[in-house]
Amino acid sequence: KMRIYGREYHLKTQYNLTKEQYNQMLIDQNHKCAICGIDEKEAIKGKLYVDHCHSTNKVRALLCHACNAGLGLMRDSIPVLAKAISYLDKYSQKEHK
């Protein structure tokens, strides 16, 4: 029970979300990561994480650990992510020729 309270406390203090709001987000996203679509049950630790903008603290969506970490490691930067896509595209085309 303490672990559940801890999670609810974390949602409220970090993201200003209630457990009910988090659960509604899960329902709205069909229990899937908003980026890759992996089901919550197949995700690391069997849960989705609250993604938020670090500058505004506004909640965006629920993501699996990999997608959430990937955005963070790419500094939530659209130009960096676009370059990463170009990079992958460049090398995946060479591999398939």
GROMACS elastic network, one bead per residue, 0.5 to 0.9 nm:
[ bonds ]
;  ai    aj funct       b0    kb
    1     4     6  0.52454   500
    1     5     6  0.63592   500
    1     6     6  0.86437   500
    2     5     6  0.50267   500
    2     6     6  0.60633   500
    2     7     6  0.86927   500
    3     7     6  0.63245   500
    3     8     6  0.87195   500
    4     7     6  0.51463   500
    4     8     6  0.62589   500
    4     9     6  0.85251   500
    5     8     6  0.50666   500
    5     9     6  0.59951   500
    5    10     6  0.84837   500
    6     9     6  0.50102   500
    6    10     6  0.60759   500
    6    11     6  0.86447   500
    7    11     6  0.61728   500
    7    12     6  0.86059   500
    7    19     6  0.85506   500
    8    11     6  0.51197   500
    8    12     6  0.62123   500
    8    13     6  0.85960   500
    8    17     6  0.83250   500
    8    18     6  0.68304   500
    8    19     6  0.59014   500
    9    12     6  0.51708   500
    9    13     6  0.59914   500
    9    14     6  0.82328   500
    9    18     6  0.86371   500
   10    13     6  0.52708   500
   10    14     6  0.56169   500
   10    15     6  0.76987   500
   10    16     6  0.87830   500
   10    17     6  0.88226   500
   11    14     6  0.55375   500
   11    15     6  0.54146   500
   11    16     6  0.62682   500
   11    17     6  0.52540   500
   11    18     6  0.64617   500
   11    19     6  0.72169   500
   11    22     6  0.80578   500
   11    50     6  0.83659   500
   12    15     6  0.56497   500
   12    18     6  0.58011   500
   12    19     6  0.81569   500
   13    16     6  0.56910   500
   13    17     6  0.79149   500
   14    17     6  0.80317   500
   14    57     6  0.86517   500
   15    18     6  0.87815   500
   15    50     6  0.78769   500
   15    52     6  0.78920   500
   15    57     6  0.72463   500
   15    58     6  0.76357   500
   15    59     6  0.66864   500
   16    59     6  0.88147   500
   17    20     6  0.79957   500
   17    21     6  0.59264   500
   17    22     6  0.64786   500
   17    59     6  0.87934   500
   18    21     6  0.51089   500
   18    22     6  0.63155   500
   18    23     6  0.85767   500
   19    22     6  0.51242   500
   19    23     6  0.61098   500
   19    24     6  0.85880   500
   20    23     6  0.50127   500
   20    24     6  0.61045   500
   20    25     6  0.86315   500
   21    24     6  0.50037   500
   21    25     6  0.62537   500
   21    26     6  0.87022   500
   22    25     6  0.50805   500
   22    26     6  0.63811   500
   22    27     6  0.88135   500
   22    50     6  0.83066   500
   22    62     6  0.85842   500
   23    27     6  0.63413   500
   23    28     6  0.86514   500
   24    27     6  0.50018   500
   24    28     6  0.60472   500
   24    29     6  0.85182   500
   25    29     6  0.60921   500
   25    30     6  0.84378   500
   25    31     6  0.82098   500
   25    61     6  0.73668   500
   25    62     6  0.72351   500
   26    29     6  0.51860   500
   26    30     6  0.60081   500
   26    32     6  0.73207   500
   26    40     6  0.87089   500
   26    48     6  0.83071   500
   26    62     6  0.73601   500
   27    31     6  0.59226   500
   27    32     6  0.88867   500
   28    31     6  0.76368   500
   29    32     6  0.55892   500
   29    33     6  0.72699   500
   29    34     6  0.67506   500
   29    37     6  0.89360   500
   29    61     6  0.84716   500
   29    62     6  0.78879   500
   30    33     6  0.86820   500
   30    39     6  0.82215   500
   31    37     6  0.87403   500
   31    38     6  0.84949   500
   31    39     6  0.58989   500
   31    40     6  0.54367   500
   31    41     6  0.82820   500
   31    47     6  0.89349   500
   31    48     6  0.80850   500
   31    62     6  0.87984   500
   32    35     6  0.85203   500
   32    36     6  0.80532   500
   32    38     6  0.53468   500
   32    40     6  0.55046   500
   32    41     6  0.88175   500
   32    43     6  0.89782   500
   32    48     6  0.77962   500
   32    62     6  0.79397   500
   32    63     6  0.76895   500
   32    64     6  0.80647   500
   33    36     6  0.57399   500
   33    38     6  0.54438   500
   33    39     6  0.66231   500
   33    40     6  0.70324   500
   33    43     6  0.85769   500
   33    48     6  0.67531   500
   33    49     6  0.87285   500
   33    61     6  0.83043   500
   33    62     6  0.59711   500
   33    64     6  0.53712   500
   33    67     6  0.80318   500
   34    37     6  0.59352   500
   34    38     6  0.85102   500
   34    61     6  0.64810   500
   34    62     6  0.61093   500
   34    63     6  0.56640   500
   34    64     6  0.81931   500
   34    67     6  0.88635   500
   35    38     6  0.83742   500
   35    62     6  0.88075   500
   35    63     6  0.67486   500
   35    64     6  0.82845   500
   35    67     6  0.67978   500
   36    63     6  0.82375   500
   36    64     6  0.80609   500
   36    67     6  0.72613   500
   37    40     6  0.88631   500
   37    63     6  0.86643   500
   37    64     6  0.85971   500
   38    41     6  0.83482   500
   38    42     6  0.65919   500
   38    43     6  0.65573   500
   38    63     6  0.89004   500
   38    64     6  0.72843   500
   39    42     6  0.53579   500
   39    43     6  0.64063   500
   39    46     6  0.86035   500
   39    47     6  0.87725   500
   39    48     6  0.87593   500
   39    64     6  0.85517   500
   40    43     6  0.51654   500
   40    44     6  0.83158   500
   40    45     6  0.88363   500
   40    46     6  0.55541   500
   40    47     6  0.51263   500
   40    48     6  0.58456   500
   40    63     6  0.88953   500
   40    64     6  0.73318   500
   41    44     6  0.81899   500
   41    45     6  0.81178   500
   41    47     6  0.65784   500
   41    48     6  0.88836   500
   42    45     6  0.82577   500
   42    46     6  0.59501   500
   42    47     6  0.82279   500
   43    47     6  0.60389   500
   43    48     6  0.70962   500
   43    64     6  0.58875   500
   43    65     6  0.72095   500
   43    66     6  0.85615   500
   44    47     6  0.66951   500
   44    48     6  0.82866   500
   44    64     6  0.71650   500
   44    65     6  0.63697   500
   44    66     6  0.81548   500
   45    48     6  0.84967   500
   45    65     6  0.86712   500
   46    64     6  0.89042   500
   47    63     6  0.87613   500
   47    64     6  0.70777   500
   47    65     6  0.82965   500
   48    62     6  0.56119   500
   48    63     6  0.52037   500
   48    65     6  0.68596   500
   49    61     6  0.83174   500
   49    62     6  0.52511   500
   49    63     6  0.51787   500
   49    64     6  0.59853   500
   49    65     6  0.65146   500
   49    68     6  0.72092   500
   50    59     6  0.69447   500
   50    60     6  0.75591   500
   50    61     6  0.61204   500
   50    63     6  0.64697   500
   50    64     6  0.88738   500
   50    68     6  0.82659   500
   51    58     6  0.86668   500
   51    59     6  0.59963   500
   51    60     6  0.55739   500
   51    61     6  0.54419   500
   51    62     6  0.56789   500
   51    63     6  0.63223   500
   51    68     6  0.64249   500
   52    55     6  0.88245   500
   52    56     6  0.81408   500
   52    57     6  0.57246   500
   52    58     6  0.53690   500
   52    60     6  0.51216   500
   52    61     6  0.72583   500
   52    62     6  0.88798   500
   53    56     6  0.55486   500
   53    58     6  0.53805   500
   53    59     6  0.65469   500
   53    60     6  0.70430   500
   53    76     6  0.80871   500
   54    57     6  0.51233   500
   54    58     6  0.77201   500
   54    76     6  0.86202   500
   55    58     6  0.82041   500
   56    59     6  0.87957   500
   59    62     6  0.86896   500
   62    68     6  0.84527   500
   63    66     6  0.79620   500
   63    67     6  0.60315   500
   63    68     6  0.55962   500
   64    67     6  0.55279   500
   64    68     6  0.61007   500
   64    69     6  0.84752   500
   65    68     6  0.51517   500
   65    69     6  0.58735   500
   65    70     6  0.82993   500
   66    69     6  0.52161   500
   66    70     6  0.58977   500
   66    71     6  0.86405   500
   67    71     6  0.62260   500
   67    72     6  0.86002   500
   68    71     6  0.54052   500
   68    72     6  0.63845   500
   68    73     6  0.87198   500
   69    72     6  0.50166   500
   69    73     6  0.59920   500
   69    74     6  0.84915   500
   70    73     6  0.50854   500
   70    74     6  0.61242   500
   70    75     6  0.85210   500
   70    76     6  0.86285   500
   71    74     6  0.50971   500
   71    75     6  0.61989   500
   71    76     6  0.51163   500
   71    77     6  0.78792   500
   71    81     6  0.82460   500
   72    76     6  0.56775   500
   72    77     6  0.87863   500
   73    76     6  0.75929   500
   74    77     6  0.60951   500
   74    78     6  0.85998   500
   74    80     6  0.64423   500
   74    81     6  0.65637   500
   74    84     6  0.89457   500
   75    78     6  0.87251   500
   75    80     6  0.79693   500
   75    81     6  0.88713   500
   76    80     6  0.81789   500
   76    81     6  0.78837   500
   77    80     6  0.52465   500
   77    81     6  0.61220   500
   77    82     6  0.85079   500
   78    81     6  0.50482   500
   78    82     6  0.59470   500
   78    83     6  0.85358   500
   79    82     6  0.50302   500
   79    83     6  0.61917   500
   79    84     6  0.86061   500
   80    83     6  0.50801   500
   80    84     6  0.61828   500
   80    85     6  0.87041   500
   81    85     6  0.62377   500
   81    86     6  0.86502   500
   82    85     6  0.50860   500
   82    86     6  0.62610   500
   82    87     6  0.85723   500
   83    87     6  0.60230   500
   83    88     6  0.85953   500
   84    88     6  0.61761   500
   84    89     6  0.84748   500
   85    88     6  0.51639   500
   85    89     6  0.59954   500
   85    90     6  0.84865   500
   86    89     6  0.50033   500
   86    90     6  0.59848   500
   86    91     6  0.86534   500
   87    90     6  0.51633   500
   87    91     6  0.63747   500
   87    92     6  0.85122   500
   88    91     6  0.53507   500
   88    92     6  0.58453   500
   88    93     6  0.84449   500
   89    92     6  0.51841   500
   89    93     6  0.60926   500
   89    94     6  0.87041   500
   90    93     6  0.55480   500
   90    94     6  0.66606   500
   91    94     6  0.51344   500
   91    95     6  0.62747   500
   91    96     6  0.88111   500
   92    95     6  0.50708   500
   92    96     6  0.63796   500
   92    97     6  0.89298   500
   93    96     6  0.53011   500
   93    97     6  0.64740   500
   94    97     6  0.54062   500
